[in-house]
Amino acid sequence: SCCGSSYNNVSSDTASQEEQINKFRVVLLGESGVGKTALVSQFMTSEYIHTYDASLDDEFGEKSVSVLMEDEESEMVFIDHPASEMSAENSLSTYEPHACVVVYSITSKESFRTAEDILNYLWRERYTQDKTVILVANKVDLARSRAISTNDGKALAASRDCKYIETSSGIQHNVDELLVGVLKQIRLRATRERK
Ligand code: GDP
């Protein structure tokens, strides 16, 4: 489309639409090559996703989808920018995301350290305390090249008060669980805030 998405130049029109359908922004963070793009592509094949406009904003690394879970429809926007162009800091101020998904590869110690830096940043900014943060250990199909143990991943997540999940976008392990987990966590927060 020539006009692109309008969620960030919110008009009063958009605002009233947002009240009807929950619209949630999810930013993927982590070193280049850990599988962020692959994970988002796998989300698109999920049975929970019932409409999907692949062309919309794809060139900016954004995908908008409609997710039907427990009879409730939500629109989710996945924002996946190359790490070099979009730091965690930039992502928070630009998108004000409802959730951050921090990804590392179990085969890369460096990507784990980067994930740790990002989690520390989100914690210092009090983002973690207010919003949803999920630590994702991806590429678990590459078990023989594993450089980061499950315990180390879980310990990092626990130390920064966020959820932990191991996935493989390669063999579609836990990818649906991640999608549903993100949405459930966001909704849980939204419900608590309304009370
Ligand atoms: P990004 O830079 O974080 O977006 O990473 P990509 O999604 O582009 O993935 C980088 C490379 O890792 C690609 O060659 C993917 O095919 C590969 N990859 C991504 N996820 C997995 C996975 O779960 N298992 C394996 N074996 N390879 C993966």
Residues whose N, C-alpha, C, O or C-beta is under 5 A from the ligand:
A	BS01	GDP	E31 S32 G33 V34 G35 K36 T37 A38 N138 K139 V140 D141 L142 T167 S168 S169 G170
